[in-house]
Amino acid sequence: MKRSKKHKISEYRIKENGYSRMFDSIFQNQIHELSKQGKSIRDIARKLGISRQSVRKYMNGTPKYKAPVQDSFNNYLKINRETIKELFLEMNGHCVPLLRKLKESYDGSANLRGLQIFCKQFRKELKNRGKSIPCRYETQPGEHLQIDFGEQDVMIGGSNVRIHFFVSVLGYSRRIYVKAFTAENTEAWLNGIENAFRHFGGVPLAIVSDNTKCLVTVHNSGELRFNERYKAFCHYWNVKPIACTPYKPRSKGKCERMVRYFKENALPGRNFDSLEDLQKWIDLWLVKYSDVRKLSLVHTSGIQAETPAERFTQKERSELRTVDRVFFTNIREETRKADKCGLIRVENRLYKLPEQYSNQSVFIQITDTEIIFHDDDNKVIRIDKATSFYTAKLQEKSTIKIFNDVSPDYETWGQNSLSRSLDEYAKVTGGAW
């Protein structure tokens, strides 16, 4: 006979919760009372919603619930959870040797699949065990400027153009600067940094970057070498270059987050007529939206400033160094060979270098007003183009005898009796003088 749906549900509850939970003493008494009233087993089963087999068992006596072997092993695992977790991590997540270890102290039937399912909760901790826990690192005002590049397709002039965005953020105030470029190269990095200096109105002590080939040549096994152009740039502005640990983007997490913030907040739904139009919108967005966003800095709850503009005005602006020189990206770099006197020719004028650089090729930087040269001790020598050009020494004036003066020798010669005038020679020759 096919059992009803009501019977199936009741049987499931019996199997799930156990006889001791489902059939309490009151339920058992109901079965006995119905049986004394002359009800058949079928009628009792239909009335209570259970199977006839269950009614027979309870009429003959309370059946003892036997837990399946799997449930017993699971209970053992739950009771000894911390011990099993420690062994699991010690064995690097391998359940087969762990099961052999457990069988030494567990007498029942152990199941490998049940152990794997139980240990699944520990695998995330095993994966993160070798990773270092990130520690928030805060800098003082005016110390760090973090820089990075991001890419995004932007509609410019009706077509999709891949634009490279230079993003920089001051470590203390979280004030950012963004500039759009058509390519990411060394000149774009340096130009972006200098425009950030102009935007913030000052120069920080250090610049934190990743290990892009545009800035860093080698960074492995304790060896760190910066690009020669970037190194000269840092010397020019007197800033310390800092390269992040390779494959550790959290080392400059503030800037990483600001790249995503810029893409998600400034660009969606925007079309532009030209690259200049795009940069105008970025400059407006920086002032109107980015500088006045609310900061959620739990660790700085004692500070009243809530926006990057307020934090910058109150603390960081005064700590930045003044931008007091020509932009490095406006400087052209050339190699010139000094002659044996140590002279080099720039723009058709001669300039003198120290004598030790005679007949040597030197690397110089030329601006509109000066020539910059780095000597062997890495000292910067600046030569003013307007006043320091080389001029040859003029020879001292000497006393020159006037031709019309008659020398004593000539006077003596004129008094000689043997001397003759030119007229006499003319008579002989028949000519005139």
C-alpha positions as CSV (number, residue, x, y, z in Angstrom):
1,M,0.0,0.0,0.0
2,K,1.3,3.4,-1.0
3,R,1.9,5.7,2.0
4,S,0.5,9.2,2.0
5,K,2.5,12.4,1.9
6,K,1.7,13.0,5.5
7,H,3.2,9.7,6.5
8,K,6.4,10.5,4.5
9,I,6.8,13.9,6.2
10,S,6.4,12.3,9.7
11,E,8.9,9.5,8.9
12,Y,11.4,12.1,7.7
13,R,11.0,14.0,11.0
14,I,11.5,10.8,12.9
15,K,14.7,10.0,11.1
16,E,16.0,13.6,11.4
17,N,15.3,14.2,15.0
18,G,15.5,10.7,16.5
19,Y,12.8,8.7,18.2
20,S,13.7,10.0,21.7
21,R,12.9,13.6,20.5
22,M,9.9,12.9,18.4
23,F,8.0,10.3,20.4
24,D,7.9,11.5,24.0
25,S,6.0,9.8,26.7
26,I,2.8,11.8,25.9
27,F,2.8,10.5,22.3
28,Q,3.4,7.0,23.5
29,N,0.5,7.2,25.8
30,Q,-1.7,8.4,23.0
31,I,-0.9,5.2,21.0
32,H,-1.7,3.0,24.0
33,E,-5.0,4.8,24.7
34,L,-6.2,4.5,21.1
35,S,-5.2,0.8,21.1
36,K,-7.3,0.2,24.3
37,Q,-10.3,1.9,22.7
38,G,-10.2,-0.8,20.1
39,K,-8.7,1.3,17.3
40,S,-6.8,-0.7,14.7
41,I,-3.2,-0.2,13.9
42,R,-4.3,1.4,10.6
43,D,-6.6,3.8,12.3
44,I,-4.0,4.8,14.8
45,A,-1.4,5.4,12.1
46,R,-3.8,7.5,10.0
47,K,-4.9,9.5,13.1
48,L,-1.3,10.3,14.3
49,G,0.2,10.6,10.8
50,I,2.8,7.9,11.2
51,S,3.4,4.5,9.6
52,R,1.8,1.3,10.9
53,Q,5.3,-0.1,11.5
54,S,6.0,2.7,13.9
55,V,2.7,2.0,15.7
56,R,3.6,-1.7,16.1
57,K,7.0,-0.8,17.5
58,Y,5.6,1.5,20.2
59,M,2.9,-0.9,21.1
60,N,5.5,-3.6,21.7
61,G,7.8,-1.1,23.6
62,T,9.9,2.1,23.1
63,P,12.5,1.4,20.3
64,K,16.1,2.5,20.9
65,Y,17.5,5.0,18.5
66,K,20.9,4.0,17.0
67,A,22.8,6.8,15.6
68,P,24.4,6.1,12.2
69,V,28.2,5.6,12.1
70,Q,28.6,8.8,10.1
71,D,26.8,10.9,12.8
72,S,29.0,9.4,15.5
73,F,32.2,10.3,13.6
74,N,30.8,13.8,13.0
75,N,30.1,14.2,16.7
76,Y,33.6,13.1,17.5
77,L,34.9,15.8,15.0
78,K,32.8,18.5,16.6
79,I,33.8,17.7,20.1
80,N,37.5,17.7,19.2
81,R,37.3,20.6,16.7
82,E,40.3,22.6,18.0
83,T,42.6,19.6,18.1
84,I,41.6,18.6,14.6
85,K,42.1,22.1,13.3
86,E,45.6,22.2,14.8
87,L,46.5,18.9,13.2
88,F,45.0,19.9,9.9
89,L,47.1,23.1,9.7
90,E,50.2,21.2,10.8
91,M,49.7,18.6,8.0
92,N,49.2,21.4,5.4
93,G,45.6,20.5,4.7
94,H,46.1,16.8,3.8
95,C,43.2,14.8,5.1
96,V,44.6,11.3,4.4
97,P,47.5,11.4,6.9
98,L,45.1,13.3,9.3
99,L,42.6,10.4,9.1
100,R,45.4,8.0,10.0
101,K,46.3,10.1,13.0
102,L,42.7,10.3,14.2
103,K,42.3,6.5,14.0
104,E,44.9,6.2,16.7
105,S,42.5,7.8,19.2
106,Y,39.0,7.0,17.6
107,D,37.8,3.5,17.9
108,G,34.7,3.8,15.6
109,S,34.4,3.8,11.8
110,A,36.0,7.0,10.4
111,N,35.1,8.3,7.0
112,L,37.5,10.2,4.8
113,R,34.9,12.2,2.9
114,G,33.2,13.3,6.2
115,L,36.6,14.5,7.4
116,Q,37.2,16.5,4.2
117,I,33.8,18.2,4.5
118,F,34.4,19.0,8.1
119,C,37.9,20.4,7.4
120,K,36.7,22.7,4.6
121,Q,36.1,25.4,7.1
122,F,39.8,25.5,7.9
123,R,41.1,25.8,4.4
124,K,40.7,29.6,4.1
125,E,42.8,30.0,7.3
126,L,45.4,27.6,5.8
127,K,45.5,29.7,2.6
128,N,46.0,32.9,4.5
129,R,48.5,31.5,7.0
130,G,51.5,32.4,4.9
131,K,50.3,35.9,4.1
132,S,51.3,38.8,6.3
133,I,48.6,40.8,8.0
134,P,48.5,44.3,6.5
135,C,49.2,47.1,8.9
136,R,47.9,50.6,8.3
137,Y,50.8,53.0,7.8
138,E,50.1,56.7,8.2
139,T,52.6,59.4,7.3
140,Q,53.1,62.9,8.6
141,P,52.0,66.0,6.6
142,G,54.2,66.7,3.6
143,E,56.1,63.5,3.7
144,H,54.7,61.1,1.0
145,L,53.2,61.5,-2.4
146,Q,51.9,58.2,-3.9
147,I,51.7,57.9,-7.7
148,D,50.2,55.4,-10.1
149,F,48.7,55.1,-13.6
150,G,45.3,53.7,-14.6
151,E,43.7,53.0,-18.0
152,Q,40.1,53.6,-19.2
153,D,38.3,53.7,-22.6
154,V,36.7,57.2,-22.9
155,M,34.5,58.6,-25.6
156,I,36.4,61.4,-27.3
157,G,35.1,63.0,-30.4
158,G,32.6,60.2,-31.0
159,S,35.1,57.4,-30.8
160,N,36.4,55.1,-28.1
161,V,39.9,56.1,-27.1
162,R,42.2,54.4,-24.5
163,I,43.3,57.1,-22.1
164,H,46.1,56.7,-19.5
165,F,45.4,58.6,-16.3
166,F,48.2,59.7,-13.9
167,V,46.9,59.6,-10.4
168,S,48.7,61.0,-7.3
169,V,47.6,61.3,-3.7
170,L,49.1,63.1,-0.7
171,G,49.6,60.5,2.1
172,Y,48.2,62.7,5.0
173,S,45.4,64.7,3.6
174,R,44.3,62.2,0.8
175,R,44.0,65.1,-1.6
176,I,44.5,63.8,-5.2
177,Y,45.5,65.1,-8.6
178,V,44.8,63.4,-12.0
179,K,46.0,64.2,-15.5
180,A,45.1,62.4,-18.7
181,F,47.7,61.2,-21.2
182,T,47.5,59.3,-24.5
183,A,50.4,57.0,-23.5
184,E,52.2,55.9,-20.4
185,N,56.0,56.6,-20.6
186,T,58.7,58.2,-18.6
187,E,57.9,61.7,-19.8
188,A,54.2,61.2,-18.8
189,W,55.2,60.1,-15.3
190,L,57.5,63.1,-14.8
191,N,55.1,65.6,-16.3
192,G,52.3,64.2,-14.1
193,I,54.4,64.5,-11.0
194,E,55.4,68.1,-11.7
195,N,51.8,69.1,-12.5
196,A,50.9,67.5,-9.1
197,F,53.5,69.8,-7.5
198,R,51.9,72.8,-9.2
199,H,48.4,71.7,-8.2
200,F,49.3,71.2,-4.5
201,G,51.5,74.2,-4.5
202,G,54.5,72.4,-3.0
203,V,57.0,69.5,-3.1
204,P,56.9,66.6,-0.6
205,L,59.9,64.8,0.9
206,A,59.4,61.4,-0.9
207,I,57.6,59.9,-3.9
208,V,56.2,56.4,-3.6
209,S,55.8,54.5,-6.9
210,D,55.5,50.9,-8.1
211,N,58.2,49.1,-10.1
212,T,57.2,50.3,-13.6
213,K,60.1,50.1,-16.1
214,C,59.5,53.8,-16.8
215,L,60.9,54.6,-13.3
216,V,62.7,51.5,-12.0
217,T,65.2,49.4,-13.9
218,V,66.0,46.6,-11.4
219,H,64.3,45.7,-8.1
220,N,65.0,42.1,-6.9
221,S,67.2,40.2,-4.5
222,G,67.9,43.4,-2.5
223,E,69.1,45.3,-5.6
224,L,67.3,48.5,-6.5
225,R,68.2,50.7,-9.5
226,F,66.1,53.6,-10.7
227,N,65.8,54.9,-14.3
228,E,68.6,57.5,-15.0
229,R,66.0,60.1,-16.1
230,Y,63.9,59.5,-13.0
231,K,67.0,59.6,-10.8
232,A,68.0,63.0,-12.3
233,F,64.5,64.2,-11.8
234,C,64.6,63.3,-8.1
235,H,68.0,65.0,-7.7
236,Y,66.6,68.1,-9.4
237,W,63.6,68.4,-7.0
238,N,65.5,67.0,-4.0
239,V,62.9,64.3,-3.3
240,K,63.5,60.7,-2.2
241,P,62.3,58.0,-4.6
242,I,60.7,55.0,-2.9
243,A,59.8,51.8,-4.9
244,C,57.2,49.4,-3.4
245,T,58.0,45.8,-2.7
246,P,57.4,43.9,-6.0
247,Y,53.9,42.3,-6.2
248,K,52.7,44.1,-3.0
249,P,50.2,46.7,-4.2
250,R,49.2,47.4,-0.6
251,S,52.5,49.3,-0.2
252,K,50.8,52.2,-1.9
253,G,47.2,51.3,-1.2
254,K,46.0,54.9,-0.9
255,C,46.8,55.6,-4.5
256,E,45.5,52.2,-5.7
257,R,42.1,53.0,-4.1
258,M,42.1,56.5,-5.6
259,V,42.6,55.1,-9.2
260,R,39.4,53.0,-8.7
261,Y,37.6,56.0,-7.1
262,F,38.4,58.2,-10.0
263,K,37.3,55.7,-12.6
264,E,34.0,55.0,-10.8
265,N,33.2,58.5,-9.9
266,A,34.4,60.9,-12.6
267,L,34.2,59.1,-15.9
268,P,30.9,57.1,-16.1
269,G,28.4,58.6,-18.5
270,R,30.8,61.3,-19.8
271,N,31.6,62.1,-23.4
272,F,34.2,64.7,-24.5
273,D,35.1,66.6,-27.6
274,S,38.8,66.5,-27.1
275,L,41.6,65.6,-24.7
276,E,41.7,69.2,-23.5
277,D,38.0,69.1,-22.8
278,L,38.6,65.9,-20.7
279,Q,41.3,67.6,-18.7
280,K,39.1,70.6,-18.0
281,W,36.4,68.3,-16.6
282,I,39.0,66.5,-14.4
283,D,40.3,69.8,-13.0
284,L,36.7,70.8,-12.2
285,W,35.9,67.4,-10.7
286,L,39.0,67.5,-8.4
287,V,37.8,70.8,-6.8
288,K,34.1,70.3,-6.8
289,Y,33.8,66.6,-5.8
290,S,37.1,65.0,-4.8
291,D,38.5,67.6,-2.4
292,V,35.2,67.9,-0.5
293,R,34.4,64.2,-0.1
294,K,33.8,62.9,3.4
295,L,36.7,60.8,4.8
296,S,36.0,57.8,7.0
297,L,39.3,57.7,8.9
298,V,38.6,55.9,12.2
299,H,42.2,56.3,13.4
300,T,41.9,60.1,13.1
301,S,38.7,60.6,15.0
302,G,40.4,63.2,17.2
303,I,41.0,65.5,14.2
304,Q,38.1,67.8,13.3
305,A,38.9,67.9,9.6
306,E,36.6,65.6,7.6
307,T,37.5,66.4,4.0
308,P,40.8,66.3,2.1
309,A,40.7,70.1,1.5
310,E,40.3,70.7,5.2
311,R,43.1,68.4,6.2
312,F,45.3,69.9,3.5
313,T,44.6,73.5,4.6
314,Q,45.0,72.9,8.3
315,K,48.1,70.7,8.4
316,E,49.8,69.7,5.1
317,R,50.1,72.9,3.0
318,S,52.6,74.5,5.3
319,E,54.7,71.4,5.4
320,L,55.3,71.2,1.6
321,R,58.4,72.8,0.1
322,T,58.1,75.7,-2.3
323,V,58.1,75.1,-6.1
324,D,60.9,77.6,-6.9
325,R,62.4,76.4,-10.1
326,V,61.7,75.6,-13.8
327,F,59.9,72.4,-14.5
328,F,62.3,69.5,-15.2
329,T,60.2,68.4,-18.1
330,N,60.9,71.8,-19.8
331,I,64.6,71.0,-19.6
332,R,66.4,69.4,-22.6
333,E,69.2,67.0,-21.9
334,E,72.3,66.8,-24.1
335,T,75.8,65.3,-24.1
336,R,78.6,67.6,-25.0
337,K,82.4,67.1,-25.2
338,A,84.6,69.6,-23.5
339,D,87.7,70.8,-25.3
340,K,91.2,70.8,-23.8
341,C,90.5,74.0,-21.9
342,G,87.2,72.5,-20.4
343,L,85.0,74.6,-22.6
344,I,81.6,73.5,-24.0
345,R,79.5,75.3,-26.6
346,V,75.8,75.9,-25.9
347,E,73.6,78.0,-28.1
348,N,76.8,79.5,-29.8
349,R,78.3,80.5,-26.5
350,L,81.2,79.0,-24.6
351,Y,80.9,77.9,-20.9
352,K,83.7,76.7,-18.8
353,L,83.6,73.4,-16.7
354,P,86.1,72.4,-14.1
355,E,89.5,71.5,-15.5
356,Q,89.2,67.8,-14.7
357,Y,86.6,67.4,-17.4
358,S,88.9,68.6,-20.2
359,N,88.6,66.4,-23.3
360,Q,85.7,64.4,-21.7
361,S,82.0,63.9,-22.7
362,V,79.7,65.3,-20.1
363,F,75.9,65.1,-19.5
364,I,74.2,68.5,-19.1
365,Q,70.7,69.8,-18.7
366,I,69.7,73.0,-20.4
367,T,66.9,75.3,-19.4
368,D,65.9,78.8,-20.6
369,T,68.1,80.4,-18.0
370,E,70.8,78.0,-16.9
371,I,72.9,75.0,-17.5
372,I,72.9,72.2,-14.9
373,F,75.8,69.9,-14.5
374,H,76.4,67.1,-11.9
375,D,80.0,66.6,-10.9
376,D,81.7,63.3,-9.8
377,D,80.7,63.9,-6.2
378,N,77.0,64.3,-7.3
379,K,77.1,68.0,-6.5
380,V,74.9,70.2,-8.7
381,I,76.7,73.0,-10.5
382,R,74.4,75.6,-12.0
383,I,75.8,78.0,-14.7
384,D,73.8,81.1,-15.5
385,K,73.5,81.4,-19.3
386,A,73.2,85.2,-19.3
387,T,76.1,86.1,-17.1
388,S,78.5,83.1,-16.8
389,F,79.5,82.6,-20.5
390,Y,83.2,82.4,-21.2
391,T,85.0,85.4,-22.8
392,A,88.7,85.4,-23.9
393,K,91.1,87.7,-22.1
394,L,92.0,90.7,-24.1
395,Q,95.7,91.3,-24.7
396,E,97.2,94.2,-22.9
397,K,97.8,97.4,-24.9
398,S,101.6,97.9,-25.8
399,T,103.3,101.2,-26.8
400,I,103.7,101.4,-30.6
401,K,106.0,103.9,-32.1
402,I,104.4,106.4,-34.5
403,F,105.6,106.0,-38.1
404,N,106.2,109.7,-38.7
405,D,108.7,110.0,-35.9
406,V,112.3,110.0,-37.1
407,S,114.5,107.6,-35.4
408,P,118.0,108.5,-34.4
409,D,119.4,105.9,-36.8
410,Y,117.6,107.6,-39.7
411,E,118.9,111.0,-38.8
412,T,122.4,109.7,-38.7
413,W,121.9,108.0,-42.1
414,G,120.7,111.4,-43.5
415,Q,123.9,113.1,-42.5
416,N,126.2,110.6,-44.2
417,S,128.1,112.1,-47.2
418,L,127.8,109.0,-49.2
419,S,124.0,109.1,-49.1
420,R,122.3,110.4,-52.1
421,S,118.8,111.9,-52.7
422,L,116.3,110.3,-54.9
423,D,116.4,113.2,-57.4
424,E,119.9,112.3,-58.4
425,Y,118.8,108.7,-59.2
426,A,116.0,110.2,-61.3
427,K,118.3,112.2,-63.4
428,V,120.4,109.1,-64.2
429,T,117.5,107.0,-65.1
430,G,115.6,109.7,-66.9
431,G,112.6,109.3,-64.8
432,A,110.8,111.2,-62.1
433,W,110.1,110.3,-58.5
